[in-house]
Amino acid sequence: MDGFLTVSGKRAREVTRALAREEGIFAGFSSGANVASALDLLAGDMRGQTVATVINDTGLKYLSTDLWD
């Protein structure tokens, strides 16, 4: 590992919801944070490159939270 990115909770929720709405991927909060980080990389120095990330959870355990209000 040579670094890390920070993603706000608001941004992670937005990306998680966009994954469900636009891609049909019912993911959880941490997956939304992972994808948000990948998108941030691609918008910056990594533009035009390939970035891999992991969708490591589902949205099931978040149904009773504000993630899916």
C-alpha positions in Angstrom: 0.0 0.0 0.0 1.3 3.4 -0.9 -1.5 5.6 0.2 -5.2 5.9 1.0 -8.2 8.1 0.1 -10.9 9.5 2.4 -14.5 9.5 1.3 -17.3 11.3 3.2 -20.3 9.3 4.4 -22.5 11.4 2.2 -20.5 10.6 -0.9 -20.4 6.9 -0.1 -24.2 6.9 0.3 -24.6 8.8 -3.0 -22.4 6.4 -4.9 -24.0 3.3 -3.3 -27.4 4.6 -4.4 -26.1 5.3 -7.9 -24.7 1.8 -8.1 -28.2 0.4 -7.4 -30.1 2.9 -9.7 -27.7 3.0 -12.6 -25.9 -0.3 -12.6 -28.3 -2.7 -10.8 -25.6 -3.4 -8.1 -27.2 -3.7 -4.7 -24.1 -2.9 -2.6 -23.4 -1.8 0.9 -21.9 1.4 2.3 -18.2 0.2 2.1 -18.6 -0.8 -1.5 -20.0 2.7 -2.2 -16.9 4.2 -0.6 -14.7 1.9 -2.6 -16.3 2.9 -5.9 -16.3 6.6 -4.9 -12.6 6.4 -4.3 -12.0 4.7 -7.7 -14.1 7.4 -9.4 -12.0 10.1 -7.6 -8.8 8.5 -8.8 -10.1 8.4 -12.3 -11.1 12.1 -12.1 -7.6 13.0 -11.1 -4.1 11.7 -11.8 -5.3 8.3 -13.0 -7.5 9.8 -15.7 -7.6 7.5 -18.7 -6.0 4.6 -16.7 -7.5 1.4 -15.3 -8.5 1.2 -11.6 -9.9 -1.9 -10.0 -11.9 -2.0 -6.8 -14.0 -4.5 -4.9 -17.8 -4.7 -4.2 -17.4 -6.5 -0.9 -20.8 -6.4 0.6 -24.5 -6.3 -0.2 -27.1 -3.8 0.8 -29.2 -6.2 2.8 -27.8 -5.3 6.2 -28.4 -1.6 5.5 -32.1 -1.9 4.7 -33.0 -0.5 8.1 -30.6 2.4 7.9 -30.7 5.8 6.2 -28.8 4.3 3.2 -32.0 3.1 1.7 -34.5 5.7 2.9 
